[in-house]
Amino acid sequence: MQHSAYRRRLVPVLALGVVAGLAPGLVAGSASAASADPSGDTAAPTAARAAADADRLAPYTRQKLTWKRCAADRPAKYQCATLKVPLDYRKPEGKRIDVAISRVRTSVPGKRRGVLTFNPGGPGGAGLDLSLMFANGLPKNVREQYDMIGFDPRGVGESTPLECGLTDAEQVYPRPTRTAAEFAANNKWAKTVADKCREKYGKALPHISTRNTARDMDVMRAALGEKKLNYFGVSYGTALGAVYMQLFPQRADRFVLDSAVDPARMWRGMFQVWAPEVERAFKRWTKWTAARDATYHLGDSPAKVARTFRKLVARADVDPIVIGGQKLDGAEVRDITRAEFFTVRSGAKVVADLKKAAEGRQVRELPRAQEQSMDNMTSSQLAVVCSDASWPRDPETYRRDAIRDGARYPLYGDFASTITPCAYWDKGAEPATQVNNKVKSLVVQNEWDSQTPLVTGKAMHRALKGSRMVTVAGGEGHGVVFGDARNSCAEKATMGYLVTGKLPAKDLTCKAAPGGQRRAESAEPAPAPFGLR
């Protein structure tokens, strides 16, 4: 089937929007919570072993960073440096790669606690600019305690970037699997992409993992002269933060995980969870939309609204719906509406426009996927999700699962379970990390998050036994603290933790404002999208 510009790119599937002027804002190898050596070794080291490991990593942890202005058209306070890290931490004397880092010094003498670093999501999301964005946007009492640190994870942006040479068509994902022909095409695509990346990067790919990025963060901490690290991670960034806490529990200070993944589902399970969760969101959406039939004209009962949508999908399969010169078949209609159903008002607007277009009426264009090549983001994301976890190697597993889940979850089951390039990817250099520790942290979660559903946030909270969880009941959208809709209750809890280090006495439930208070309606800078898919 022809993939239109509305089809989603692969990258990044789990990233939050970065706020314009205000940023939001696996894993290879098991490690016990007792393991705190820079290499992230799998066993609690003896004193002699720890000393030997420290010596091997000393050229990295003790390196002198050379700071310079990041760009002539950026503020002088925004400084950049290049951190050298080993490609393979098991062989630190081997190949080295670069990690681009940045800083903005905002701390005040006498109030300084250390550094605060960030990850915006992805995998594949660049974070170099986040130091400047947070320095311009975080509350004063937070900025006074921390110098802001940004970085591009290994393989991303300016950090020895991966680019497999993928065409725009090869970057399209997810892909429907309803017929034998579709599966055959998807299987061919998956193998082609994996072969391209392997041919270009070979033995380097298994080392582009969340575990090694967490190790890079600890080398960065040491090179900055800090005893501990403070961190704010969003979406995929919660996985990165959790792995850091697992590897370096004694070095994790104040950690905020906003919109959390389930560490036990990484990564195929995180895609598959979208199928049952969108069915739940769809049921809620039909009820909400039916109560507003006078506005959206999609049906005056949940059953009628659901029937309207199903008819649109069936109609598009026979006669594609044309919007903005693009033809959308039924699979594309299902794909572009999946996330919209979690934000009921947006979902109603999109489906109403699809209905009008199907009737031949002029409508606004739907939000488009980014059309320019994003080879680096796609390639680096694939490297992480394929290296982090074990994926089925038999294509028949994916075909069978896609058929089963397509019947069980008709809105999205076939998309969520179909084959990916990971089926043909070389295995990661190390086994999967098991996240299970008592490090203190704060997990923040919207009830209706399309990318990291509430069920995955709760799973992260259970895995991090020292954590507290802030849930926004009725909260919509991906990303809480710097998402589209403000929630002063969640913001107060999060910023209070960063300032005082005190977690809520118990898990906290905040209530979303009716209709959601949009940032554009407040004095805050308006959010700009950053790869919500």
C-alpha positions in Angstrom: 0.0 0.0 0.0 1.1 3.6 -0.6 2.2 5.4 2.5 1.1 9.0 2.6 2.7 11.9 4.4 0.3 11.3 7.3 1.9 7.9 8.1 4.0 8.1 11.2 7.7 8.0 11.2 9.4 5.4 13.4 11.0 8.1 15.5 10.6 8.8 18.3 7.8 6.6 19.5 8.1 7.6 23.2 9.0 11.2 23.2 7.4 14.2 24.9 6.9 17.6 23.3 9.6 20.1 24.1 8.2 23.4 25.2 9.3 26.3 23.1 11.6 28.3 25.4 11.0 25.8 28.2 12.1 22.2 27.7 10.0 19.5 29.4 10.6 18.5 29.1 17.4 -0.9 27.4 19.1 -1.8 28.3 21.8 -4.2 28.2 23.1 -6.1 31.1 21.6 -7.0 34.5 23.1 -5.3 37.5 22.2 -5.5 41.1 21.4 -2.4 43.1 24.7 -3.0 44.9 26.7 -2.4 41.8 27.9 1.2 41.7 31.1 1.0 39.8 31.5 3.2 36.7 31.4 0.2 34.4 28.1 -0.9 35.7 29.4 -4.4 36.1 26.8 -7.1 36.9 28.1 -8.2 40.3 28.9 -6.2 43.4 32.6 -5.7 43.1 35.2 -6.5 45.6 37.4 -3.6 46.7 40.2 -4.8 44.5 37.9 -5.3 41.5 36.3 -1.8 42.0 39.8 -0.2 42.1 40.8 -2.1 39.0 37.6 -1.0 37.2 38.1 2.6 38.3 41.7 2.6 36.9 40.5 1.3 33.6 37.9 4.1 33.3 40.1 6.8 34.8 41.0 8.3 31.3 37.3 8.9 30.9 36.1 9.9 34.4 39.1 12.2 35.0 39.1 13.8 31.5 39.4 17.6 31.4 36.5 19.1 29.5 37.1 22.0 27.2 34.1 24.3 27.2 33.3 26.8 24.5 30.3 28.8 23.3 27.9 26.4 21.6 27.2 28.8 18.7 27.7 32.4 17.8 23.9 33.0 17.6 23.3 31.5 21.0 23.8 33.1 24.4 27.4 33.0 25.7 26.2 31.3 28.9 25.3 28.3 26.8 28.5 26.3 26.7 29.3 23.0 25.0 32.0 20.3 25.4 32.8 16.9 24.0 32.9 13.9 26.4 34.9 10.9 25.3 33.4 7.5 26.3 34.2 3.9 25.4 32.0 2.3 22.8 32.1 -0.9 24.8 32.5 -0.5 28.6 33.7 -4.0 28.9 36.7 -3.0 26.8 37.4 0.6 27.7 40.8 0.5 26.1 39.1 0.0 22.7 37.2 2.3 20.4 36.1 5.7 21.7 33.0 7.7 20.7 31.9 11.3 21.4 29.0 12.5 23.6 28.1 16.1 23.1 27.2 17.8 26.4 26.2 21.4 27.3 25.8 23.4 30.4 24.3 26.7 31.7 25.5 27.7 35.1 22.4 28.9 37.0 23.3 27.8 40.6 23.9 30.4 43.3 26.8 30.1 45.7 25.6 28.9 49.1 22.5 27.4 47.5 24.1 25.1 44.9 23.3 21.4 45.2 24.9 20.1 41.9 23.8 19.5 38.3 20.5 18.7 36.8 20.5 16.8 33.5 17.6 15.8 31.2 16.4 13.4 28.6 13.4 14.4 26.4 12.4 10.9 25.2 12.8 8.8 22.1 14.9 6.8 21.9 16.5 9.1 19.4 15.6 12.4 21.0 18.4 15.0 21.2 18.9 16.8 24.5 21.8 19.2 24.0 19.6 22.3 23.9 17.7 21.3 27.1 20.2 23.0 29.4 19.4 26.3 27.9 15.7 25.7 27.7 15.4 24.7 31.3 17.7 27.5 32.4 15.2 29.9 30.8 12.1 28.2 32.1 12.4 26.4 35.4 11.3 28.2 38.6 14.0 30.4 40.2 14.2 28.3 43.4 15.1 25.3 41.3 17.6 27.1 39.0 19.4 28.5 42.1 20.3 25.0 43.2 21.5 23.4 40.0 23.6 24.0 37.0 21.7 22.8 33.9 23.3 20.0 31.9 22.1 18.8 28.5 23.5 16.0 26.3 22.8 14.1 23.1 22.7 10.3 23.9 25.2 8.2 22.1 24.3 7.7 18.5 22.1 10.8 18.5 22.6 14.4 17.2 26.2 15.4 17.8 27.2 12.3 19.7 28.8 10.1 17.1 25.5 9.9 15.2 24.1 6.9 13.5 22.7 7.2 10.0 21.9 4.0 8.2 21.0 5.7 4.9 17.3 4.9 5.2 14.9 6.3 2.7 11.8 8.2 3.8 9.7 5.1 2.9 12.0 2.9 5.0 11.4 5.1 8.0 7.6 4.6 8.0 6.4 2.7 11.1 4.1 1.3 12.4 2.8 -0.8 9.5 -0.6 -2.6 9.3 -0.7 -6.4 8.9 -4.1 -7.5 7.9 -3.3 -9.6 4.8 -0.6 -12.0 3.7 0.6 -9.5 1.2 1.0 -6.8 3.8 3.0 -9.1 6.1 5.3 -10.2 3.2 6.0 -6.5 2.4 6.6 -5.7 6.0 8.9 -8.6 6.5 10.9 -7.6 3.5 11.1 -4.0 4.8 12.3 -5.2 8.3 15.1 -7.3 6.8 16.2 -4.5 4.4 16.4 -1.9 7.2 18.4 -4.2 9.5 20.7 -5.2 6.7 21.4 -1.6 5.8 22.3 -0.7 9.4 24.4 -3.7 9.9 26.3 -3.2 6.7 27.2 0.4 7.7 27.9 0.0 11.4 28.5 -3.7 12.0 29.8 -4.4 15.4 29.1 -1.0 16.9 25.3 -1.4 16.9 25.0 -3.8 19.8 26.6 -1.2 22.0 24.1 1.6 21.3 21.9 0.8 24.3 20.2 2.4 27.2 22.6 0.7 29.6 25.6 2.2 27.9 23.9 5.6 27.7 23.4 5.4 31.5 27.1 4.6 31.8 27.9 7.6 29.7 25.8 9.7 32.1 27.9 8.5 35.0 31.2 9.3 33.2 29.7 12.7 32.5 28.9 13.1 36.2 32.5 12.2 37.2 34.0 14.4 34.5 31.9 17.3 35.8 33.4 16.7 39.3 30.0 15.8 40.9 29.5 13.1 43.5 25.8 12.6 42.5 23.5 13.2 39.6 20.1 14.8 39.5 17.9 14.0 36.6 14.6 14.8 34.8 13.6 12.2 32.3 10.4 12.1 30.1 8.9 9.0 28.4 11.9 7.0 27.1 13.9 9.2 29.5 12.2 7.4 32.4 13.7 4.1 31.2 17.1 5.7 31.0 16.7 7.2 34.5 15.6 3.9 35.9 18.5 2.0 34.4 20.9 4.6 35.8 19.4 4.1 39.3 19.8 0.4 38.9 23.4 0.6 37.9 24.5 3.5 40.2 22.1 3.6 43.1 24.6 5.5 45.4 25.0 8.2 42.8 21.4 8.9 42.0 20.2 12.0 43.9 16.9 13.6 42.9 15.3 11.8 40.0 12.0 12.7 38.3 10.4 10.3 35.8 7.6 11.9 33.9 5.3 9.6 31.8 7.0 6.3 32.6 7.5 3.2 30.6 7.1 -0.3 32.1 10.7 -1.6 32.4 9.5 -5.2 32.1 7.8 -4.5 28.7 10.8 -3.0 26.9 10.5 -2.9 24.1 8.0 -4.9 22.1 5.6 -5.0 25.0 5.6 -1.2 25.1 4.4 -1.1 21.5 1.9 -3.9 22.1 0.3 -2.2 25.2 -1.0 0.5 22.9 -3.5 -2.0 21.4 -5.6 -2.7 24.6 -5.1 0.8 25.9 -6.5 2.5 22.8 -9.6 0.3 23.1 -10.2 1.7 26.6 -9.6 5.2 25.4 -11.9 4.7 22.5 -14.7 3.6 24.8 -14.3 6.8 26.9 -14.0 8.9 23.7 -17.3 7.6 22.2 -19.1 8.4 25.5 -17.7 12.0 25.6 -18.4 12.6 21.9 -21.9 11.3 22.0 -22.7 13.9 24.7 -21.6 16.6 22.3 -23.4 15.4 19.2 -24.7 18.9 18.6 -21.0 20.0 18.1 -19.4 17.1 16.3 -22.3 15.3 14.6 -20.8 11.9 15.0 -23.8 10.2 16.9 -25.9 10.8 19.9 -24.9 7.6 21.7 -21.6 5.8 22.2 -22.7 3.0 20.0 -23.6 5.4 17.2 -20.3 7.2 17.5 -18.3 3.9 17.4 -20.3 2.9 14.3 -19.6 6.2 12.6 -15.8 5.6 13.1 -16.0 2.0 11.9 -17.8 3.1 8.8 -15.1 5.7 8.1 -12.4 3.0 8.3 -14.4 0.6 6.0 -15.1 3.4 3.6 -11.5 4.5 3.4 -10.4 0.9 2.6 -12.6 0.9 -0.4 -12.4 4.6 -1.4 -9.6 6.5 0.4 -10.4 9.7 2.2 -8.7 12.7 0.6 -7.4 15.5 2.9 -4.9 18.1 1.7 -4.2 16.1 -1.4 -3.3 13.0 0.6 -5.2 9.7 0.3 -5.9 7.9 3.6 -6.9 4.3 3.6 -8.5 2.5 6.5 -5.2 1.5 8.1 -4.0 5.1 8.0 -7.2 6.4 9.5 -6.7 3.9 12.4 -3.1 4.9 12.8 -3.5 8.7 12.9 -6.5 8.5 15.3 -5.0 6.2 17.9 -3.3 8.8 20.0 -6.1 11.3 19.4 -8.6 9.2 21.3 -6.8 9.7 24.5 -7.4 13.5 24.3 -11.1 13.4 23.7 -11.7 16.9 22.3 -8.8 16.5 19.8 -10.1 13.0 18.8 -13.6 14.4 18.1 -12.2 17.2 15.9 -10.1 14.8 13.9 -12.8 12.2 13.3 -15.4 15.0 12.5 -12.9 16.3 9.9 -12.4 12.8 8.4 -16.2 12.4 8.2 -16.6 15.8 6.4 -13.8 14.9 4.0 -15.4 11.6 3.2 -18.6 13.5 2.4 -16.6 15.7 -0.1 -16.6 18.8 2.1 -13.6 21.0 2.6 -11.8 20.6 5.9 -8.6 21.7 7.6 -5.6 19.5 7.0 -4.9 17.0 9.7 -1.6 17.2 11.7 1.1 15.7 9.5 4.0 13.6 10.4 7.4 15.3 9.9 8.2 14.8 6.3 11.9 15.5 6.0 14.4 12.7 6.5 15.1 11.8 10.1 17.6 9.1 9.4 19.6 9.8 12.5 16.6 9.6 14.8 15.3 6.5 13.2 18.6 4.7 13.1 19.5 5.5 16.7 16.1 4.5 18.0 16.3 1.2 16.2 19.7 0.6 17.6 18.5 1.1 21.2 15.2 -0.8 21.1 16.7 -3.7 19.2 19.9 -3.9 21.3 18.1 -3.4 24.7 15.9 -6.5 24.7 15.4 -9.9 23.2 13.1 -9.9 20.1 11.5 -13.0 18.4 13.6 -14.2 15.5 10.9 -16.2 13.7 8.9 -14.0 11.4 6.0 -16.4 11.8 5.7 -15.2 15.4 4.9 -11.7 14.3 2.5 -12.8 11.6 0.6 -14.9 14.1 0.6 -12.3 16.8 -0.6 -9.6 14.4 -3.5 -11.7 13.2 -4.5 -12.6 16.8 -4.2 -9.1 18.2 -5.8 -7.5 15.1 -8.9 -9.6 15.9 -8.7 -9.0 19.7 -8.0 -5.3 19.4 -9.4 -4.1 16.0 -8.3 -0.5 16.4 -4.6 -1.1 16.6 -3.7 -4.7 17.4 -2.2 -5.6 14.0 0.0 -2.4 14.1 1.3 -3.1 17.6 2.3 -6.7 17.0 3.7 -6.8 13.5 7.3 -7.3 12.5 10.0 -4.7 13.0 13.7 -4.6 12.0 14.6 -6.0 15.4 13.6 -9.4 14.1 16.8 -9.3 12.0 19.0 -7.1 14.2 22.1 -8.5 15.8 21.5 -9.1 19.5 22.7 -6.5 22.0 26.1 -7.0 23.6 24.6 -7.7 27.1 21.3 -9.2 28.4 18.4 -7.1 29.6 18.7 -5.0 32.8 16.1 -5.9 35.4 14.9 -2.7 37.1 14.2 -3.4 40.8 15.6 -1.1 43.4 14.8 1.1 46.4 16.3 4.4 45.1 14.2 7.4 45.9 12.5 9.0 42.9 9.3 10.7 41.8 7.1 9.2 39.1 4.6 11.6 37.5 1.8 10.3 35.2 -1.3 11.4 33.4 -4.3 9.0 33.6 -4.9 9.3 29.8 -1.4 9.2 28.2 -1.4 7.8 24.7 2.3 6.8 24.6 3.1 5.6 28.1 -0.3 4.6 29.5 -1.2 4.7 33.2 -0.6 1.0 33.5 3.0 1.4 32.4 3.6 4.3 34.8 2.2 2.1 37.7 4.6 -0.7 36.7 7.6 1.6 36.8 6.4 2.8 40.3 6.3 -0.8 41.5 9.7 -1.6 40.1 11.2 1.5 41.8 10.3 0.6 45.4 11.7 3.8 46.8 9.5 6.0 44.5 6.4 8.0 45.1 3.8 8.5 42.3 1.8 11.6 41.4 -1.1 10.7 39.2 -3.2 13.3 37.4 -6.8 11.8 37.4 -8.4 12.7 34.2 -5.1 14.1 32.9 -4.7 13.9 29.1 -1.6 14.0 26.9 1.9 12.7 26.9 4.0 14.5 29.5 2.7 16.0 32.7 4.9 18.7 34.1 5.6 20.4 30.8 2.9 18.8 28.7 0.2 20.6 26.8 -2.2 20.9 29.8 -1.0 22.5 33.0 -1.6 20.9 36.4 -0.5 23.1 39.3 -0.8 20.2 41.8 1.6 18.0 39.9 4.0 20.9 39.2 4.1 21.9 42.8 4.9 18.3 43.9 7.6 18.0 41.3 9.3 21.3 41.8 9.0 20.9 45.5 10.9 17.6 45.3 13.7 19.1 43.2 14.0 22.0 45.7 13.7 20.2 49.0 14.4 16.5 48.1 11.3 15.6 50.0 9.0 13.1 48.3 5.3 13.2 49.1 4.5 11.3 52.3 2.4 8.9 50.2 1.3 8.6 46.6 -0.6 11.7 45.4 -3.6 12.0 43.1 -4.1 15.4 41.4 -7.2 16.3 39.5 -7.1 17.6 35.9 -8.8 20.9 35.4 -12.1 20.5 33.5 -11.2 20.6 29.8 -7.6 21.0 30.7 -5.9 24.4 31.2 -3.9 24.9 28.1 -0.5 26.5 28.4 -1.4 28.8 25.5 -4.1 30.2 27.7 -1.6 31.0 30.5 1.5 33.1 30.8 3.7 30.1 30.1 5.4 29.6 26.8 3.3 27.5 24.4 4.5 24.0 23.7 6.0 22.9 20.4 5.8 19.3 19.2 8.8 17.1 19.5 8.0 13.8 17.8 5.0 12.5 19.8 5.1 9.3 17.8 
